[in-house]
Structure formats: C-alpha cells, structure tokens
Amino acid sequence: MTWSAHYFTLDELIHSDTAVRRSISNVPPPAIVNRLKTTAVSLDAVRRLLGRPIFVSSGYRGPELNRIVGGADSSAHTQGYAVDFTSPDYGNPLRVAEAIRDSGIRYDQLIHEGTWVHLSFDPRQRMQTLTARFRPGKPTTYDTGLHA
C-alpha cells in the first residue's frame, strides 16, 4: 500500500516530543503503518473540510510511550486509528469538532478535549461524539455531545 495522503506524512503521525525526550522508539509495526495510511487519508478529508492547516499533537503511540503519557490500554492511538490535533486558523477546538460532527465525515470517536480535538477512525465508525470534563484530582469524565 503506497502512501496516498495529500496533507499528512507518516512522520507527522508518529512524532512525539515525549518519545524524543525519553529516547523511546515510536516506530510502528507494518500492520499499524497500514492503518496510519488509512487514518491519514481520512484526516485529509478533515483538512479539506476546514480549509486550514491541522497540527497533529499526538498520533500513533507505541506501548511504552502510551504508558508514559498515561494513555488507556485500549487507546485507539496504539492501534494507529486516532489523532489529537488543533486547527487554530479555523477556530477553537469546539468549533473544529462541531464542523466535523456536522460534515458527514465518518469517524469512530470525536472528542472535544478542551484545548484539542481527539478523532478516531477505527473501522467500527460508531460516530460517538463526546466532551471531556477535567477536574483537578479527579479522573476525566466524558459527556455525550459537544459542549463548551
């Protein structure tokens, strides 16, 4: 499978500042590279929708990196399906998430995470739309729908 995404490279989807700082290899196995190719093509659709650049802050996370950043064992990031990103030239993360929700683009999970958007293209395509709620000293909770 050749890389057919227009706006995103494999390097963008596997880069991690934390991995670099900790000297952790974050190179995915071939099966996950194939998923990342599909994720990148899906993310291209989001980029076309927004008409503005997208900045990926977290894509693929290998097991060690995922553990260090406190990711869930079942995180779609570890499978190559998820990205966290912003598009400040388009608008704040809530506005970005609303545009994706209303677009008809198929996704598995769309989460307004406050200062970024989490978007998963897991093949289940549950169209689950959530807002993360962060409270000091408490676990993150998720409300259905998009909220400020």
Backbone as JSON Lines, residues from 0, in Angstrom:
{"i":0,"aa":"M","n":[0.85,-1.18,0.0],"ca":[0.0,0.0,0.0],"c":[0.9,1.24,0.0]}
{"i":1,"aa":"T","n":[0.72,2.1,-0.98],"ca":[1.52,3.31,-1.04],"c":[0.87,4.41,-0.19]}
{"i":2,"aa":"W","n":[1.68,5.38,0.18],"ca":[1.17,6.49,0.97],"c":[0.41,7.41,0.04]}
{"i":3,"aa":"S","n":[-0.89,7.57,0.27],"ca":[-1.7,8.36,-0.65],"c":[-2.31,9.6,-0.02]}
{"i":4,"aa":"A","n":[-1.96,9.88,1.23],"ca":[-2.47,11.09,1.87],"c":[-1.8,12.31,1.24]}
{"i":5,"aa":"H","n":[-2.56,13.35,1.09],"ca":[-2.05,14.58,0.47],"c":[-1.43,15.52,1.5]}
{"i":6,"aa":"Y","n":[-2.07,15.67,2.65],"ca":[-1.66,16.68,3.63],"c":[-0.79,16.15,4.76]}
{"i":7,"aa":"F","n":[-0.76,14.86,4.98],"ca":[-0.09,14.31,6.17],"c":[0.92,13.25,5.82]}
{"i":8,"aa":"T","n":[2.03,13.24,6.55],"ca":[3.09,12.25,6.34],"c":[3.09,11.26,7.5]}
{"i":9,"aa":"L","n":[3.72,10.12,7.27],"ca":[3.88,9.14,8.34],"c":[4.65,9.77,9.5]}
{"i":10,"aa":"D","n":[5.69,10.52,9.21],"ca":[6.48,11.15,10.28],"c":[5.61,12.02,11.18]}
{"i":11,"aa":"E","n":[4.67,12.76,10.61],"ca":[3.78,13.6,11.42],"c":[2.92,12.76,12.36]}
{"i":12,"aa":"L","n":[2.51,11.6,11.89],"ca":[1.59,10.78,12.68],"c":[2.29,9.92,13.71]}
{"i":13,"aa":"I","n":[3.61,9.82,13.65],"ca":[4.32,9.02,14.67],"c":[5.23,9.88,15.55]}
{"i":14,"aa":"H","n":[5.4,11.15,15.21],"ca":[6.27,12.02,16.0],"c":[5.7,12.23,17.4]}
{"i":15,"aa":"S","n":[6.6,12.22,18.37],"ca":[6.21,12.52,19.75],"c":[7.37,13.23,20.43]}
{"i":16,"aa":"D","n":[7.12,14.44,20.93],"ca":[8.15,15.15,21.69],"c":[8.55,14.36,22.92]}
{"i":17,"aa":"T","n":[7.58,13.72,23.57],"ca":[7.87,12.91,24.75],"c":[8.78,11.75,24.39]}
{"i":18,"aa":"A","n":[8.51,11.08,23.29],"ca":[9.36,9.96,22.86],"c":[10.78,10.45,22.57]}
{"i":19,"aa":"V","n":[10.9,11.6,21.94],"ca":[12.23,12.14,21.65],"c":[12.96,12.46,22.95]}
{"i":20,"aa":"R","n":[12.29,13.15,23.88],"ca":[12.92,13.5,25.16],"c":[13.35,12.27,25.94]}
{"i":21,"aa":"R","n":[12.56,11.2,25.86],"ca":[12.84,9.98,26.63],"c":[13.61,8.93,25.84]}
{"i":22,"aa":"S","n":[13.99,9.26,24.63],"ca":[14.72,8.32,23.75],"c":[13.97,7.0,23.56]}
{"i":23,"aa":"I","n":[12.67,7.13,23.31],"ca":[11.8,5.97,23.09],"c":[11.55,5.84,21.58]}
{"i":24,"aa":"S","n":[11.72,4.65,21.06],"ca":[11.37,4.41,19.66],"c":[9.86,4.38,19.54]}
{"i":25,"aa":"N","n":[9.34,5.15,18.6],"ca":[7.89,5.17,18.38],"c":[7.58,4.76,16.94]}
{"i":26,"aa":"V","n":[8.35,3.81,16.44],"ca":[8.16,3.31,15.08],"c":[7.17,2.16,15.11]}
{"i":27,"aa":"P","n":[6.05,2.28,14.4],"ca":[5.03,1.24,14.45],"c":[5.38,0.04,13.57]}
{"i":28,"aa":"P","n":[4.81,-1.12,13.9],"ca":[4.97,-2.29,13.03],"c":[4.2,-2.08,11.72]}
{"i":29,"aa":"P","n":[4.52,-2.87,10.68],"ca":[3.89,-2.69,9.36],"c":[2.36,-2.68,9.37]}
{"i":30,"aa":"A","n":[1.73,-3.52,10.17],"ca":[0.26,-3.55,10.18],"c":[-0.3,-2.21,10.65]}
{"i":31,"aa":"I","n":[0.36,-1.59,11.61],"ca":[-0.12,-0.3,12.1],"c":[0.22,0.81,11.11]}
{"i":32,"aa":"V","n":[1.34,0.7,10.41],"ca":[1.65,1.68,9.35],"c":[0.51,1.69,8.33]}
{"i":33,"aa":"N","n":[0.0,0.52,7.98],"ca":[-1.13,0.46,7.03],"c":[-2.36,1.17,7.58]}
{"i":34,"aa":"R","n":[-2.62,1.02,8.87],"ca":[-3.76,1.73,9.48],"c":[-3.51,3.23,9.46]}
{"i":35,"aa":"L","n":[-2.27,3.63,9.74],"ca":[-1.94,5.06,9.73],"c":[-2.14,5.67,8.35]}
{"i":36,"aa":"K","n":[-1.89,4.89,7.3],"ca":[-2.14,5.38,5.94],"c":[-3.62,5.69,5.76]}
{"i":37,"aa":"T","n":[-4.46,4.79,6.23],"ca":[-5.91,5.0,6.14],"c":[-6.33,6.19,6.99]}
{"i":38,"aa":"T","n":[-5.77,6.29,8.19],"ca":[-6.08,7.41,9.08],"c":[-5.68,8.73,8.41]}
{"i":39,"aa":"A","n":[-4.51,8.76,7.78],"ca":[-4.04,9.99,7.12],"c":[-4.97,10.41,5.99]}
{"i":40,"aa":"V","n":[-5.45,9.45,5.22],"ca":[-6.39,9.76,4.13],"c":[-7.69,10.32,4.71]}
{"i":41,"aa":"S","n":[-8.17,9.73,5.8],"ca":[-9.38,10.24,6.45],"c":[-9.15,11.64,7.01]}
{"i":42,"aa":"L","n":[-7.96,11.85,7.57],"ca":[-7.62,13.17,8.1],"c":[-7.52,14.21,6.98]}
{"i":43,"aa":"D","n":[-7.12,13.77,5.8],"ca":[-7.13,14.67,4.63],"c":[-8.53,15.25,4.4]}
{"i":44,"aa":"A","n":[-9.56,14.42,4.59],"ca":[-10.94,14.89,4.4],"c":[-11.27,15.99,5.4]}
{"i":45,"aa":"V","n":[-10.76,15.85,6.63],"ca":[-10.98,16.88,7.65],"c":[-10.25,18.16,7.24]}
{"i":46,"aa":"R","n":[-9.04,18.03,6.76],"ca":[-8.26,19.2,6.32],"c":[-8.99,19.92,5.18]}
{"i":47,"aa":"R","n":[-9.54,19.16,4.24],"ca":[-10.29,19.78,3.14],"c":[-11.54,20.48,3.67]}
{"i":48,"aa":"L","n":[-12.22,19.85,4.62],"ca":[-13.41,20.44,5.23],"c":[-13.08,21.79,5.87]}
{"i":49,"aa":"L","n":[-12.03,21.82,6.66],"ca":[-11.69,23.03,7.41],"c":[-11.06,24.09,6.51]}
{"i":50,"aa":"G","n":[-10.38,23.65,5.47],"ca":[-9.72,24.61,4.58],"c":[-8.57,25.35,5.23]}
{"i":51,"aa":"R","n":[-8.09,24.83,6.33],"ca":[-6.99,25.43,7.09],"c":[-6.07,24.32,7.58]}
{"i":52,"aa":"P","n":[-4.8,24.64,7.89],"ca":[-3.87,23.61,8.38],"c":[-4.35,22.95,9.68]}
{"i":53,"aa":"I","n":[-3.96,21.71,9.82],"ca":[-4.2,20.91,11.03],"c":[-2.84,20.59,11.62]}
{"i":54,"aa":"F","n":[-2.72,20.76,12.93],"ca":[-1.48,20.47,13.63],"c":[-1.69,19.26,14.54]}
{"i":55,"aa":"V","n":[-1.09,18.14,14.18],"ca":[-1.23,16.9,14.95],"c":[-0.29,16.95,16.14]}
{"i":56,"aa":"S","n":[-0.84,16.84,17.34],"ca":[-0.01,16.82,18.55],"c":[0.25,15.41,19.03]}
{"i":57,"aa":"S","n":[-0.61,14.47,18.66],"ca":[-0.42,13.07,19.04],"c":[-1.12,12.19,18.03]}
{"i":58,"aa":"G","n":[-0.37,11.25,17.47],"ca":[-0.94,10.26,16.56],"c":[-0.67,8.89,17.15]}
{"i":59,"aa":"Y","n":[0.12,8.09,16.44],"ca":[0.45,6.75,16.93],"c":[1.28,6.85,18.21]}
{"i":60,"aa":"R","n":[0.94,5.98,19.17],"ca":[1.72,5.85,20.4],"c":[2.01,4.37,20.62]}
{"i":61,"aa":"G","n":[3.28,4.02,20.6],"ca":[3.66,2.66,20.93],"c":[3.35,2.38,22.39]}
{"i":62,"aa":"P","n":[3.4,1.1,22.8],"ca":[3.02,0.73,24.16],"c":[3.77,1.49,25.26]}
{"i":63,"aa":"E","n":[5.09,1.63,25.11],"ca":[5.86,2.32,26.15],"c":[5.49,3.79,26.23]}
{"i":64,"aa":"L","n":[5.39,4.44,25.09],"ca":[5.0,5.85,25.07],"c":[3.6,6.03,25.63]}
{"i":65,"aa":"N","n":[2.68,5.17,25.24],"ca":[1.31,5.26,25.73],"c":[1.26,5.15,27.25]}
{"i":66,"aa":"R","n":[2.05,4.25,27.81],"ca":[2.1,4.09,29.27],"c":[2.63,5.36,29.92]}
{"i":67,"aa":"I","n":[3.71,5.91,29.37],"ca":[4.33,7.1,29.96],"c":[3.39,8.3,29.94]}
{"i":68,"aa":"V","n":[2.63,8.47,28.87],"ca":[1.73,9.63,28.79],"c":[0.4,9.38,29.5]}
{"i":69,"aa":"G","n":[0.23,8.19,30.07],"ca":[-1.0,7.89,30.81],"c":[-2.17,7.52,29.93]}
{"i":70,"aa":"G","n":[-1.91,7.06,28.71],"ca":[-2.99,6.65,27.81],"c":[-3.63,5.35,28.26]}
{"i":71,"aa":"A","n":[-4.88,5.17,27.92],"ca":[-5.61,3.94,28.24],"c":[-5.02,2.78,27.44]}
{"i":72,"aa":"D","n":[-5.02,1.6,28.04],"ca":[-4.52,0.41,27.35],"c":[-5.26,0.18,26.03]}
{"i":73,"aa":"S","n":[-6.52,0.55,26.0],"ca":[-7.35,0.33,24.8],"c":[-7.34,1.54,23.86]}
{"i":74,"aa":"S","n":[-6.44,2.49,24.07],"ca":[-6.4,3.71,23.27],"c":[-6.28,3.41,21.78]}
{"i":75,"aa":"A","n":[-7.1,4.09,20.99],"ca":[-7.02,3.96,19.53],"c":[-5.7,4.51,18.99]}
{"i":76,"aa":"H","n":[-5.02,5.33,19.78],"ca":[-3.69,5.81,19.37],"c":[-2.72,4.64,19.21]}
{"i":77,"aa":"T","n":[-2.82,3.63,20.05],"ca":[-1.89,2.49,19.99],"c":[-2.15,1.6,18.79]}
{"i":78,"aa":"Q","n":[-3.3,1.75,18.17],"ca":[-3.66,0.94,17.0],"c":[-3.51,1.71,15.68]}
{"i":79,"aa":"G","n":[-3.13,2.98,15.77],"ca":[-2.95,3.78,14.55],"c":[-4.22,4.39,14.01]}
{"i":80,"aa":"Y","n":[-5.27,4.4,14.82],"ca":[-6.55,4.92,14.36],"c":[-6.84,6.36,14.79]}
{"i":81,"aa":"A","n":[-6.11,6.89,15.79],"ca":[-6.51,8.16,16.4],"c":[-5.44,9.23,16.28]}
{"i":82,"aa":"V","n":[-5.91,10.47,16.24],"ca":[-5.04,11.64,16.29],"c":[-5.65,12.68,17.23]}
{"i":83,"aa":"D","n":[-4.77,13.43,17.87],"ca":[-5.16,14.62,18.62],"c":[-4.61,15.8,17.82]}
{"i":84,"aa":"F","n":[-5.4,16.85,17.65],"ca":[-4.96,17.95,16.8],"c":[-5.69,19.24,17.12]}
{"i":85,"aa":"T","n":[-5.16,20.31,16.56],"ca":[-5.8,21.62,16.58],"c":[-5.77,22.18,15.16]}
{"i":86,"aa":"S","n":[-6.61,23.17,14.95],"ca":[-6.6,23.93,13.69],"c":[-6.91,25.39,14.04]}
{"i":87,"aa":"P","n":[-5.95,26.07,14.67],"ca":[-6.22,27.41,15.18],"c":[-6.65,28.42,14.12]}
{"i":88,"aa":"D","n":[-6.21,28.25,12.88],"ca":[-6.65,29.18,11.84],"c":[-8.13,28.98,11.49]}
{"i":89,"aa":"Y","n":[-8.68,27.8,11.79],"ca":[-10.1,27.56,11.56],"c":[-10.91,28.07,12.75]}
{"i":90,"aa":"G","n":[-10.44,27.73,13.96],"ca":[-11.17,28.15,15.16],"c":[-10.74,27.34,16.37]}
{"i":91,"aa":"N","n":[-11.43,27.57,17.47],"ca":[-11.1,26.83,18.69],"c":[-11.51,25.37,18.54]}
{"i":92,"aa":"P","n":[-11.03,24.5,19.42],"ca":[-11.33,23.07,19.27],"c":[-12.83,22.73,19.24]}
{"i":93,"aa":"L","n":[-13.64,23.46,19.99],"ca":[-15.08,23.19,19.95],"c":[-15.63,23.48,18.55]}
{"i":94,"aa":"R","n":[-15.24,24.59,17.97],"ca":[-15.71,24.93,16.62],"c":[-15.25,23.88,15.6]}
{"i":95,"aa":"V","n":[-14.0,23.42,15.73],"ca":[-13.47,22.39,14.84],"c":[-14.29,21.11,14.98]}
{"i":96,"aa":"A","n":[-14.53,20.69,16.23],"ca":[-15.28,19.46,16.48],"c":[-16.7,19.56,15.93]}
{"i":97,"aa":"E","n":[-17.33,20.71,16.1],"ca":[-18.69,20.9,15.57],"c":[-18.71,20.78,14.05]}
{"i":98,"aa":"A","n":[-17.7,21.33,13.4],"ca":[-17.64,21.25,11.93],"c":[-17.51,19.8,11.48]}
{"i":99,"aa":"I","n":[-16.68,19.03,12.17],"ca":[-16.51,17.61,11.82],"c":[-17.81,16.85,12.06]}
{"i":100,"aa":"R","n":[-18.42,17.07,13.22],"ca":[-19.67,16.39,13.55],"c":[-20.74,16.65,12.5]}
{"i":101,"aa":"D","n":[-20.81,17.87,12.02],"ca":[-21.87,18.27,11.1],"c":[-21.56,17.98,9.63]}
{"i":102,"aa":"S","n":[-20.37,17.45,9.35],"ca":[-19.89,17.34,7.97],"c":[-20.33,16.1,7.21]}
{"i":103,"aa":"G","n":[-20.66,15.04,7.92],"ca":[-20.91,13.77,7.24],"c":[-19.67,12.9,7.14]}
{"i":104,"aa":"I","n":[-18.51,13.41,7.56],"ca":[-17.3,12.58,7.6],"c":[-17.52,11.47,8.62]}
{"i":105,"aa":"R","n":[-17.21,10.24,8.22],"ca":[-17.41,9.09,9.1],"c":[-16.21,8.95,10.04]}
{"i":106,"aa":"Y","n":[-16.5,8.75,11.32],"ca":[-15.46,8.56,12.33],"c":[-15.97,7.59,13.37]}
{"i":107,"aa":"D","n":[-15.07,7.13,14.2],"ca":[-15.48,6.28,15.31],"c":[-15.75,7.13,16.55]}
{"i":108,"aa":"Q","n":[-14.8,8.01,16.86],"ca":[-14.93,8.81,18.07],"c":[-14.4,10.22,17.83]}
{"i":109,"aa":"L","n":[-15.18,11.19,18.24],"ca":[-14.81,12.6,18.16],"c":[-14.97,13.17,19.56]}
{"i":110,"aa":"I","n":[-13.86,13.67,20.13],"ca":[-13.91,14.18,21.5],"c":[-13.36,15.6,21.53]}
{"i":111,"aa":"H","n":[-14.18,16.51,22.06],"ca":[-13.7,17.87,22.36],"c":[-12.96,17.76,23.69]}
{"i":112,"aa":"E","n":[-11.64,17.89,23.63],"ca":[-10.79,17.69,24.81],"c":[-10.39,19.01,25.46]}
{"i":113,"aa":"G","n":[-11.12,20.07,25.18],"ca":[-10.8,21.36,25.77],"c":[-9.87,22.17,24.89]}
{"i":114,"aa":"T","n":[-8.58,21.81,24.89],"ca":[-7.61,22.56,24.1],"c":[-7.19,21.84,22.82]}
{"i":115,"aa":"W","n":[-7.78,20.69,22.56],"ca":[-7.51,19.96,21.32],"c":[-8.7,19.08,20.98]}
{"i":116,"aa":"V","n":[-8.67,18.49,19.79],"ca":[-9.7,17.56,19.33],"c":[-9.07,16.18,19.21]}
{"i":117,"aa":"H","n":[-9.75,15.17,19.73],"ca":[-9.37,13.77,19.53],"c":[-10.31,13.21,18.48]}
{"i":118,"aa":"L","n":[-9.74,12.55,17.46],"ca":[-10.54,11.98,16.39],"c":[-10.01,10.6,16.05]}
{"i":119,"aa":"S","n":[-10.9,9.61,16.12],"ca":[-10.53,8.22,15.81],"c":[-11.27,7.75,14.58]}
{"i":120,"aa":"F","n":[-10.53,7.05,13.72],"ca":[-11.11,6.47,12.51],"c":[-11.14,4.95,12.59]}
{"i":121,"aa":"D","n":[-11.31,4.42,13.79],"ca":[-11.48,2.97,13.97],"c":[-12.58,2.51,13.02]}
{"i":122,"aa":"P","n":[-12.42,1.36,12.38],"ca":[-13.42,0.9,11.41],"c":[-14.83,0.7,11.97]}
{"i":123,"aa":"R","n":[-14.98,0.65,13.28],"ca":[-16.33,0.5,13.85],"c":[-17.23,1.68,13.51]}
{"i":124,"aa":"Q","n":[-16.65,2.84,13.31],"ca":[-17.39,4.05,12.94],"c":[-18.66,4.24,13.77]}
{"i":125,"aa":"R","n":[-18.49,4.27,15.08],"ca":[-19.63,4.42,15.99],"c":[-20.24,5.82,15.96]}
{"i":126,"aa":"M","n":[-19.52,6.79,15.4],"ca":[-19.97,8.19,15.37],"c":[-20.24,8.69,16.8]}
{"i":127,"aa":"Q","n":[-19.39,8.25,17.72],"ca":[-19.5,8.66,19.13],"c":[-18.92,10.07,19.27]}
{"i":128,"aa":"T","n":[-19.71,10.98,19.8],"ca":[-19.3,12.37,19.95],"c":[-19.37,12.74,21.42]}
{"i":129,"aa":"L","n":[-18.23,13.19,21.98],"ca":[-18.13,13.4,23.42],"c":[-17.4,14.7,23.74]}
{"i":130,"aa":"T","n":[-17.59,15.16,24.98],"ca":[-16.82,16.26,25.53],"c":[-16.15,15.77,26.8]}
{"i":131,"aa":"A","n":[-14.84,15.97,26.89],"ca":[-14.08,15.57,28.08],"c":[-14.28,16.62,29.17]}
{"i":132,"aa":"R","n":[-14.4,16.15,30.39],"ca":[-14.51,17.03,31.56],"c":[-13.33,16.75,32.47]}
{"i":133,"aa":"F","n":[-12.52,17.78,32.72],"ca":[-11.33,17.65,33.56],"c":[-11.58,18.35,34.88]}
{"i":134,"aa":"R","n":[-11.32,17.65,35.99],"ca":[-11.45,18.24,37.32],"c":[-10.18,17.91,38.09]}
{"i":135,"aa":"P","n":[-9.59,18.9,38.74],"ca":[-8.35,18.65,39.48],"c":[-8.5,17.49,40.47]}
{"i":136,"aa":"G","n":[-7.57,16.56,40.4],"ca":[-7.55,15.44,41.33],"c":[-8.59,14.37,41.07]}
{"i":137,"aa":"K","n":[-9.34,14.49,39.99],"ca":[-10.39,13.51,39.67],"c":[-10.12,12.93,38.29]}
{"i":138,"aa":"P","n":[-10.64,11.72,38.05],"ca":[-10.49,11.13,36.71],"c":[-11.27,11.94,35.67]}
{"i":139,"aa":"T","n":[-10.78,11.93,34.46],"ca":[-11.5,12.58,33.36],"c":[-12.81,11.85,33.11]}
{"i":140,"aa":"T","n":[-13.88,12.6,32.92],"ca":[-15.17,12.01,32.57],"c":[-15.57,12.55,31.19]}
{"i":141,"aa":"Y","n":[-16.53,11.87,30.58],"ca":[-16.94,12.24,29.22],"c":[-18.45,12.38,29.16]}
{"i":142,"aa":"D","n":[-18.9,13.52,28.66],"ca":[-20.32,13.78,28.45],"c":[-20.64,13.54,26.98]}
{"i":143,"aa":"T","n":[-21.83,13.01,26.72],"ca":[-22.28,12.81,25.35],"c":[-22.53,14.16,24.69]}
{"i":144,"aa":"G","n":[-22.11,14.3,23.45],"ca":[-22.31,15.53,22.7],"c":[-21.14,16.49,22.85]}
{"i":145,"aa":"L","n":[-21.25,17.62,22.19],"ca":[-20.21,18.65,22.24],"c":[-20.71,19.82,23.06]}
{"i":146,"aa":"H","n":[-19.9,20.23,24.04],"ca":[-20.27,21.31,24.95],"c":[-19.05,22.18,25.23]}
{"i":147,"aa":"A","n":[-19.3,23.44,25.52],"ca":[-18.21,24.36,25.89],"c":[-17.73,24.03,27.3]}
